[in-house]
Amino acid sequence: MLPVLESSPAVRAPWRVANSRTSAAVVPEDQIPLTRNEIAHLLCSMLIYPAHDTQHRIRWSRWRRRHQHRAWTCHYQRQAAQDQ
């Protein structure tokens, strides 16, 4: 049985910061901010089922957020071009 991650206040705290619009966290310009789901995925993959080393997971997360930012940007550029 998997542990319930949301029961611990120490685990819930970063989720609230990541979802806050007033977060003081520094987010690279070419990435989306960490989301609750991304944090949960990273915690599970690093703590509960560590199939790869920690650095691999962090690199994967950065790549994924960069890719999502690129996809978001391209989507809205395409939408703006179609509206003109």
Phi and psi restraints in degrees (range 20) as a CNS / XPLOR table:
assign (resid 1 and name C) (resid 2 and name N)
       (resid 2 and name CA) (resid 2 and name C) 1.0 -80.3 20.0 2
assign (resid 2 and name N) (resid 2 and name CA)
       (resid 2 and name C) (resid 3 and name N) 1.0 143.7 20.0 2
assign (resid 2 and name C) (resid 3 and name N)
       (resid 3 and name CA) (resid 3 and name C) 1.0 -70.4 20.0 2
assign (resid 3 and name N) (resid 3 and name CA)
       (resid 3 and name C) (resid 4 and name N) 1.0 152.3 20.0 2
assign (resid 3 and name C) (resid 4 and name N)
       (resid 4 and name CA) (resid 4 and name C) 1.0 -86.2 20.0 2
assign (resid 4 and name N) (resid 4 and name CA)
       (resid 4 and name C) (resid 5 and name N) 1.0 110.3 20.0 2
assign (resid 4 and name C) (resid 5 and name N)
       (resid 5 and name CA) (resid 5 and name C) 1.0 -70.8 20.0 2
assign (resid 5 and name N) (resid 5 and name CA)
       (resid 5 and name C) (resid 6 and name N) 1.0 -30.3 20.0 2
assign (resid 5 and name C) (resid 6 and name N)
       (resid 6 and name CA) (resid 6 and name C) 1.0 -76.3 20.0 2
assign (resid 6 and name N) (resid 6 and name CA)
       (resid 6 and name C) (resid 7 and name N) 1.0 -6.7 20.0 2
assign (resid 6 and name C) (resid 7 and name N)
       (resid 7 and name CA) (resid 7 and name C) 1.0 -78.8 20.0 2
assign (resid 7 and name N) (resid 7 and name CA)
       (resid 7 and name C) (resid 8 and name N) 1.0 -17.7 20.0 2
assign (resid 7 and name C) (resid 8 and name N)
       (resid 8 and name CA) (resid 8 and name C) 1.0 -94.1 20.0 2
assign (resid 8 and name N) (resid 8 and name CA)
       (resid 8 and name C) (resid 9 and name N) 1.0 125.4 20.0 2
assign (resid 8 and name C) (resid 9 and name N)
       (resid 9 and name CA) (resid 9 and name C) 1.0 -62.4 20.0 2
assign (resid 9 and name N) (resid 9 and name CA)
       (resid 9 and name C) (resid 10 and name N) 1.0 -30.2 20.0 2
assign (resid 9 and name C) (resid 10 and name N)
       (resid 10 and name CA) (resid 10 and name C) 1.0 -66.2 20.0 2
assign (resid 10 and name N) (resid 10 and name CA)
       (resid 10 and name C) (resid 11 and name N) 1.0 -30.6 20.0 2
assign (resid 10 and name C) (resid 11 and name N)
       (resid 11 and name CA) (resid 11 and name C) 1.0 -83.9 20.0 2
assign (resid 11 and name N) (resid 11 and name CA)
       (resid 11 and name C) (resid 12 and name N) 1.0 -34.8 20.0 2
assign (resid 11 and name C) (resid 12 and name N)
       (resid 12 and name CA) (resid 12 and name C) 1.0 -69.6 20.0 2
assign (resid 12 and name N) (resid 12 and name CA)
       (resid 12 and name C) (resid 13 and name N) 1.0 -32.4 20.0 2
assign (resid 12 and name C) (resid 13 and name N)
       (resid 13 and name CA) (resid 13 and name C) 1.0 -56.3 20.0 2
assign (resid 13 and name N) (resid 13 and name CA)
       (resid 13 and name C) (resid 14 and name N) 1.0 -47.7 20.0 2
assign (resid 13 and name C) (resid 14 and name N)
       (resid 14 and name CA) (resid 14 and name C) 1.0 -63.8 20.0 2
assign (resid 14 and name N) (resid 14 and name CA)
       (resid 14 and name C) (resid 15 and name N) 1.0 -29.6 20.0 2
assign (resid 14 and name C) (resid 15 and name N)
       (resid 15 and name CA) (resid 15 and name C) 1.0 -64.7 20.0 2
assign (resid 15 and name N) (resid 15 and name CA)
       (resid 15 and name C) (resid 16 and name N) 1.0 -40.0 20.0 2
assign (resid 15 and name C) (resid 16 and name N)
       (resid 16 and name CA) (resid 16 and name C) 1.0 -66.2 20.0 2
assign (resid 16 and name N) (resid 16 and name CA)
       (resid 16 and name C) (resid 17 and name N) 1.0 -39.6 20.0 2
assign (resid 16 and name C) (resid 17 and name N)
       (resid 17 and name CA) (resid 17 and name C) 1.0 -66.8 20.0 2
assign (resid 17 and name N) (resid 17 and name CA)
       (resid 17 and name C) (resid 18 and name N) 1.0 -42.1 20.0 2
assign (resid 17 and name C) (resid 18 and name N)
       (resid 18 and name CA) (resid 18 and name C) 1.0 -65.7 20.0 2
assign (resid 18 and name N) (resid 18 and name CA)
       (resid 18 and name C) (resid 19 and name N) 1.0 -29.6 20.0 2
assign (resid 18 and name C) (resid 19 and name N)
       (resid 19 and name CA) (resid 19 and name C) 1.0 -94.3 20.0 2
assign (resid 19 and name N) (resid 19 and name CA)
       (resid 19 and name C) (resid 20 and name N) 1.0 -5.7 20.0 2
assign (resid 19 and name C) (resid 20 and name N)
       (resid 20 and name CA) (resid 20 and name C) 1.0 -76.5 20.0 2
assign (resid 20 and name N) (resid 20 and name CA)
       (resid 20 and name C) (resid 21 and name N) 1.0 137.1 20.0 2
assign (resid 20 and name C) (resid 21 and name N)
       (resid 21 and name CA) (resid 21 and name C) 1.0 -74.6 20.0 2
assign (resid 21 and name N) (resid 21 and name CA)
       (resid 21 and name C) (resid 22 and name N) 1.0 -19.0 20.0 2
assign (resid 21 and name C) (resid 22 and name N)
       (resid 22 and name CA) (resid 22 and name C) 1.0 -102.2 20.0 2
assign (resid 22 and name N) (resid 22 and name CA)
       (resid 22 and name C) (resid 23 and name N) 1.0 21.1 20.0 2
assign (resid 22 and name C) (resid 23 and name N)
       (resid 23 and name CA) (resid 23 and name C) 1.0 -62.6 20.0 2
assign (resid 23 and name N) (resid 23 and name CA)
       (resid 23 and name C) (resid 24 and name N) 1.0 138.0 20.0 2
assign (resid 23 and name C) (resid 24 and name N)
       (resid 24 and name CA) (resid 24 and name C) 1.0 -91.8 20.0 2
assign (resid 24 and name N) (resid 24 and name CA)
       (resid 24 and name C) (resid 25 and name N) 1.0 4.3 20.0 2
assign (resid 24 and name C) (resid 25 and name N)
       (resid 25 and name CA) (resid 25 and name C) 1.0 -65.1 20.0 2
assign (resid 25 and name N) (resid 25 and name CA)
       (resid 25 and name C) (resid 26 and name N) 1.0 142.3 20.0 2
assign (resid 25 and name C) (resid 26 and name N)
       (resid 26 and name CA) (resid 26 and name C) 1.0 -87.6 20.0 2
assign (resid 26 and name N) (resid 26 and name CA)
       (resid 26 and name C) (resid 27 and name N) 1.0 119.9 20.0 2
assign (resid 26 and name C) (resid 27 and name N)
       (resid 27 and name CA) (resid 27 and name C) 1.0 -111.6 20.0 2
assign (resid 27 and name N) (resid 27 and name CA)
       (resid 27 and name C) (resid 28 and name N) 1.0 126.3 20.0 2
assign (resid 27 and name C) (resid 28 and name N)
       (resid 28 and name CA) (resid 28 and name C) 1.0 -56.0 20.0 2
assign (resid 28 and name N) (resid 28 and name CA)
       (resid 28 and name C) (resid 29 and name N) 1.0 147.6 20.0 2
assign (resid 28 and name C) (resid 29 and name N)
       (resid 29 and name CA) (resid 29 and name C) 1.0 -62.6 20.0 2
assign (resid 29 and name N) (resid 29 and name CA)
       (resid 29 and name C) (resid 30 and name N) 1.0 -29.0 20.0 2
assign (resid 29 and name C) (resid 30 and name N)
       (resid 30 and name CA) (resid 30 and name C) 1.0 -97.4 20.0 2
assign (resid 30 and name N) (resid 30 and name CA)
       (resid 30 and name C) (resid 31 and name N) 1.0 19.8 20.0 2
assign (resid 30 and name C) (resid 31 and name N)
       (resid 31 and name CA) (resid 31 and name C) 1.0 -135.7 20.0 2
assign (resid 31 and name N) (resid 31 and name CA)
       (resid 31 and name C) (resid 32 and name N) 1.0 155.5 20.0 2
assign (resid 31 and name C) (resid 32 and name N)
       (resid 32 and name CA) (resid 32 and name C) 1.0 -84.1 20.0 2
assign (resid 32 and name N) (resid 32 and name CA)
       (resid 32 and name C) (resid 33 and name N) 1.0 158.4 20.0 2
assign (resid 32 and name C) (resid 33 and name N)
       (resid 33 and name CA) (resid 33 and name C) 1.0 -66.0 20.0 2
assign (resid 33 and name N) (resid 33 and name CA)
       (resid 33 and name C) (resid 34 and name N) 1.0 158.7 20.0 2
assign (resid 33 and name C) (resid 34 and name N)
       (resid 34 and name CA) (resid 34 and name C) 1.0 -62.7 20.0 2
assign (resid 34 and name N) (resid 34 and name CA)
       (resid 34 and name C) (resid 35 and name N) 1.0 135.0 20.0 2
assign (resid 34 and name C) (resid 35 and name N)
       (resid 35 and name CA) (resid 35 and name C) 1.0 -102.2 20.0 2
assign (resid 35 and name N) (resid 35 and name CA)
       (resid 35 and name C) (resid 36 and name N) 1.0 168.2 20.0 2
assign (resid 35 and name C) (resid 36 and name N)
       (resid 36 and name CA) (resid 36 and name C) 1.0 -57.9 20.0 2
assign (resid 36 and name N) (resid 36 and name CA)
       (resid 36 and name C) (resid 37 and name N) 1.0 -44.8 20.0 2
assign (resid 36 and name C) (resid 37 and name N)
       (resid 37 and name CA) (resid 37 and name C) 1.0 -65.4 20.0 2
assign (resid 37 and name N) (resid 37 and name CA)
       (resid 37 and name C) (resid 38 and name N) 1.0 -38.1 20.0 2
assign (resid 37 and name C) (resid 38 and name N)
       (resid 38 and name CA) (resid 38 and name C) 1.0 -65.5 20.0 2
assign (resid 38 and name N) (resid 38 and name CA)
       (resid 38 and name C) (resid 39 and name N) 1.0 -41.8 20.0 2
assign (resid 38 and name C) (resid 39 and name N)
       (resid 39 and name CA) (resid 39 and name C) 1.0 -64.1 20.0 2
assign (resid 39 and name N) (resid 39 and name CA)
       (resid 39 and name C) (resid 40 and name N) 1.0 -43.9 20.0 2
assign (resid 39 and name C) (resid 40 and name N)
       (resid 40 and name CA) (resid 40 and name C) 1.0 -61.5 20.0 2
assign (resid 40 and name N) (resid 40 and name CA)
       (resid 40 and name C) (resid 41 and name N) 1.0 -42.3 20.0 2
assign (resid 40 and name C) (resid 41 and name N)
       (resid 41 and name CA) (resid 41 and name C) 1.0 -62.5 20.0 2
assign (resid 41 and name N) (resid 41 and name CA)
       (resid 41 and name C) (resid 42 and name N) 1.0 -44.9 20.0 2
assign (resid 41 and name C) (resid 42 and name N)
       (resid 42 and name CA) (resid 42 and name C) 1.0 -63.2 20.0 2
assign (resid 42 and name N) (resid 42 and name CA)
       (resid 42 and name C) (resid 43 and name N) 1.0 -43.5 20.0 2
assign (resid 42 and name C) (resid 43 and name N)
       (resid 43 and name CA) (resid 43 and name C) 1.0 -61.9 20.0 2
assign (resid 43 and name N) (resid 43 and name CA)
       (resid 43 and name C) (resid 44 and name N) 1.0 -45.8 20.0 2
assign (resid 43 and name C) (resid 44 and name N)
       (resid 44 and name CA) (resid 44 and name C) 1.0 -64.0 20.0 2
assign (resid 44 and name N) (resid 44 and name CA)
       (resid 44 and name C) (resid 45 and name N) 1.0 -42.5 20.0 2
assign (resid 44 and name C) (resid 45 and name N)
       (resid 45 and name CA) (resid 45 and name C) 1.0 -73.4 20.0 2
assign (resid 45 and name N) (resid 45 and name CA)
       (resid 45 and name C) (resid 46 and name N) 1.0 -25.1 20.0 2
assign (resid 45 and name C) (resid 46 and name N)
       (resid 46 and name CA) (resid 46 and name C) 1.0 -96.1 20.0 2
assign (resid 46 and name N) (resid 46 and name CA)
       (resid 46 and name C) (resid 47 and name N) 1.0 -32.1 20.0 2
assign (resid 46 and name C) (resid 47 and name N)
       (resid 47 and name CA) (resid 47 and name C) 1.0 -103.1 20.0 2
assign (resid 47 and name N) (resid 47 and name CA)
       (resid 47 and name C) (resid 48 and name N) 1.0 -41.3 20.0 2
assign (resid 47 and name C) (resid 48 and name N)
       (resid 48 and name CA) (resid 48 and name C) 1.0 -90.5 20.0 2
assign (resid 48 and name N) (resid 48 and name CA)
       (resid 48 and name C) (resid 49 and name N) 1.0 -49.7 20.0 2
assign (resid 48 and name C) (resid 49 and name N)
       (resid 49 and name CA) (resid 49 and name C) 1.0 -125.7 20.0 2
assign (resid 49 and name N) (resid 49 and name CA)
       (resid 49 and name C) (resid 50 and name N) 1.0 73.1 20.0 2
assign (resid 49 and name C) (resid 50 and name N)
       (resid 50 and name CA) (resid 50 and name C) 1.0 -74.4 20.0 2
assign (resid 50 and name N) (resid 50 and name CA)
       (resid 50 and name C) (resid 51 and name N) 1.0 86.1 20.0 2
assign (resid 50 and name C) (resid 51 and name N)
       (resid 51 and name CA) (resid 51 and name C) 1.0 -79.5 20.0 2
assign (resid 51 and name N) (resid 51 and name CA)
       (resid 51 and name C) (resid 52 and name N) 1.0 -29.4 20.0 2
assign (resid 51 and name C) (resid 52 and name N)
       (resid 52 and name CA) (resid 52 and name C) 1.0 -126.8 20.0 2
assign (resid 52 and name N) (resid 52 and name CA)
       (resid 52 and name C) (resid 53 and name N) 1.0 168.5 20.0 2
assign (resid 52 and name C) (resid 53 and name N)
       (resid 53 and name CA) (resid 53 and name C) 1.0 -71.8 20.0 2
assign (resid 53 and name N) (resid 53 and name CA)
       (resid 53 and name C) (resid 54 and name N) 1.0 163.7 20.0 2
assign (resid 53 and name C) (resid 54 and name N)
       (resid 54 and name CA) (resid 54 and name C) 1.0 -60.9 20.0 2
assign (resid 54 and name N) (resid 54 and name CA)
       (resid 54 and name C) (resid 55 and name N) 1.0 -42.2 20.0 2
assign (resid 54 and name C) (resid 55 and name N)
       (resid 55 and name CA) (resid 55 and name C) 1.0 -61.7 20.0 2
assign (resid 55 and name N) (resid 55 and name CA)
       (resid 55 and name C) (resid 56 and name N) 1.0 -36.9 20.0 2
assign (resid 55 and name C) (resid 56 and name N)
       (resid 56 and name CA) (resid 56 and name C) 1.0 -60.6 20.0 2
assign (resid 56 and name N) (resid 56 and name CA)
       (resid 56 and name C) (resid 57 and name N) 1.0 -46.0 20.0 2
assign (resid 56 and name C) (resid 57 and name N)
       (resid 57 and name CA) (resid 57 and name C) 1.0 -64.3 20.0 2
assign (resid 57 and name N) (resid 57 and name CA)
       (resid 57 and name C) (resid 58 and name N) 1.0 -40.5 20.0 2
assign (resid 57 and name C) (resid 58 and name N)
       (resid 58 and name CA) (resid 58 and name C) 1.0 -68.0 20.0 2
assign (resid 58 and name N) (resid 58 and name CA)
       (resid 58 and name C) (resid 59 and name N) 1.0 -41.3 20.0 2
assign (resid 58 and name C) (resid 59 and name N)
       (resid 59 and name CA) (resid 59 and name C) 1.0 -62.1 20.0 2
assign (resid 59 and name N) (resid 59 and name CA)
       (resid 59 and name C) (resid 60 and name N) 1.0 -41.4 20.0 2
assign (resid 59 and name C) (resid 60 and name N)
       (resid 60 and name CA) (resid 60 and name C) 1.0 -62.9 20.0 2
assign (resid 60 and name N) (resid 60 and name CA)
       (resid 60 and name C) (resid 61 and name N) 1.0 -42.6 20.0 2
assign (resid 60 and name C) (resid 61 and name N)
       (resid 61 and name CA) (resid 61 and name C) 1.0 -63.2 20.0 2
assign (resid 61 and name N) (resid 61 and name CA)
       (resid 61 and name C) (resid 62 and name N) 1.0 -43.4 20.0 2
assign (resid 61 and name C) (resid 62 and name N)
       (resid 62 and name CA) (resid 62 and name C) 1.0 -62.5 20.0 2
assign (resid 62 and name N) (resid 62 and name CA)
       (resid 62 and name C) (resid 63 and name N) 1.0 -43.8 20.0 2
assign (resid 62 and name C) (resid 63 and name N)
       (resid 63 and name CA) (resid 63 and name C) 1.0 -60.7 20.0 2
assign (resid 63 and name N) (resid 63 and name CA)
       (resid 63 and name C) (resid 64 and name N) 1.0 -45.2 20.0 2
assign (resid 63 and name C) (resid 64 and name N)
       (resid 64 and name CA) (resid 64 and name C) 1.0 -62.6 20.0 2
assign (resid 64 and name N) (resid 64 and name CA)
       (resid 64 and name C) (resid 65 and name N) 1.0 -44.6 20.0 2
assign (resid 64 and name C) (resid 65 and name N)
       (resid 65 and name CA) (resid 65 and name C) 1.0 -68.0 20.0 2
assign (resid 65 and name N) (resid 65 and name CA)
       (resid 65 and name C) (resid 66 and name N) 1.0 -35.1 20.0 2
assign (resid 65 and name C) (resid 66 and name N)
       (resid 66 and name CA) (resid 66 and name C) 1.0 -65.6 20.0 2
assign (resid 66 and name N) (resid 66 and name CA)
       (resid 66 and name C) (resid 67 and name N) 1.0 -42.6 20.0 2
assign (resid 66 and name C) (resid 67 and name N)
       (resid 67 and name CA) (resid 67 and name C) 1.0 -63.4 20.0 2
assign (resid 67 and name N) (resid 67 and name CA)
       (resid 67 and name C) (resid 68 and name N) 1.0 -43.1 20.0 2
assign (resid 67 and name C) (resid 68 and name N)
       (resid 68 and name CA) (resid 68 and name C) 1.0 -63.3 20.0 2
assign (resid 68 and name N) (resid 68 and name CA)
       (resid 68 and name C) (resid 69 and name N) 1.0 -38.6 20.0 2
assign (resid 68 and name C) (resid 69 and name N)
       (resid 69 and name CA) (resid 69 and name C) 1.0 -64.4 20.0 2
assign (resid 69 and name N) (resid 69 and name CA)
       (resid 69 and name C) (resid 70 and name N) 1.0 -43.8 20.0 2
assign (resid 69 and name C) (resid 70 and name N)
       (resid 70 and name CA) (resid 70 and name C) 1.0 -61.0 20.0 2
assign (resid 70 and name N) (resid 70 and name CA)
       (resid 70 and name C) (resid 71 and name N) 1.0 -44.0 20.0 2
assign (resid 70 and name C) (resid 71 and name N)
       (resid 71 and name CA) (resid 71 and name C) 1.0 -64.0 20.0 2
assign (resid 71 and name N) (resid 71 and name CA)
       (resid 71 and name C) (resid 72 and name N) 1.0 -42.4 20.0 2
assign (resid 71 and name C) (resid 72 and name N)
       (resid 72 and name CA) (resid 72 and name C) 1.0 -62.7 20.0 2
assign (resid 72 and name N) (resid 72 and name CA)
       (resid 72 and name C) (resid 73 and name N) 1.0 -46.3 20.0 2
assign (resid 72 and name C) (resid 73 and name N)
       (resid 73 and name CA) (resid 73 and name C) 1.0 -61.7 20.0 2
assign (resid 73 and name N) (resid 73 and name CA)
       (resid 73 and name C) (resid 74 and name N) 1.0 -47.7 20.0 2
assign (resid 73 and name C) (resid 74 and name N)
       (resid 74 and name CA) (resid 74 and name C) 1.0 -62.3 20.0 2
assign (resid 74 and name N) (resid 74 and name CA)
       (resid 74 and name C) (resid 75 and name N) 1.0 -39.9 20.0 2
assign (resid 74 and name C) (resid 75 and name N)
       (resid 75 and name CA) (resid 75 and name C) 1.0 -59.4 20.0 2
assign (resid 75 and name N) (resid 75 and name CA)
       (resid 75 and name C) (resid 76 and name N) 1.0 -49.2 20.0 2
assign (resid 75 and name C) (resid 76 and name N)
       (resid 76 and name CA) (resid 76 and name C) 1.0 -72.9 20.0 2
assign (resid 76 and name N) (resid 76 and name CA)
       (resid 76 and name C) (resid 77 and name N) 1.0 -29.5 20.0 2
assign (resid 76 and name C) (resid 77 and name N)
       (resid 77 and name CA) (resid 77 and name C) 1.0 -65.8 20.0 2
assign (resid 77 and name N) (resid 77 and name CA)
       (resid 77 and name C) (resid 78 and name N) 1.0 -41.8 20.0 2
assign (resid 77 and name C) (resid 78 and name N)
       (resid 78 and name CA) (resid 78 and name C) 1.0 -65.1 20.0 2
assign (resid 78 and name N) (resid 78 and name CA)
       (resid 78 and name C) (resid 79 and name N) 1.0 -41.6 20.0 2
assign (resid 78 and name C) (resid 79 and name N)
       (resid 79 and name CA) (resid 79 and name C) 1.0 -63.2 20.0 2
assign (resid 79 and name N) (resid 79 and name CA)
       (resid 79 and name C) (resid 80 and name N) 1.0 -41.3 20.0 2
assign (resid 79 and name C) (resid 80 and name N)
       (resid 80 and name CA) (resid 80 and name C) 1.0 -66.0 20.0 2
assign (resid 80 and name N) (resid 80 and name CA)
       (resid 80 and name C) (resid 81 and name N) 1.0 -38.0 20.0 2
assign (resid 80 and name C) (resid 81 and name N)
       (resid 81 and name CA) (resid 81 and name C) 1.0 -67.7 20.0 2
assign (resid 81 and name N) (resid 81 and name CA)
       (resid 81 and name C) (resid 82 and name N) 1.0 -35.4 20.0 2
assign (resid 81 and name C) (resid 82 and name N)
       (resid 82 and name CA) (resid 82 and name C) 1.0 -72.7 20.0 2
assign (resid 82 and name N) (resid 82 and name CA)
       (resid 82 and name C) (resid 83 and name N) 1.0 -29.1 20.0 2
assign (resid 82 and name C) (resid 83 and name N)
       (resid 83 and name CA) (resid 83 and name C) 1.0 -73.3 20.0 2
assign (resid 83 and name N) (resid 83 and name CA)
       (resid 83 and name C) (resid 84 and name N) 1.0 -20.3 20.0 2
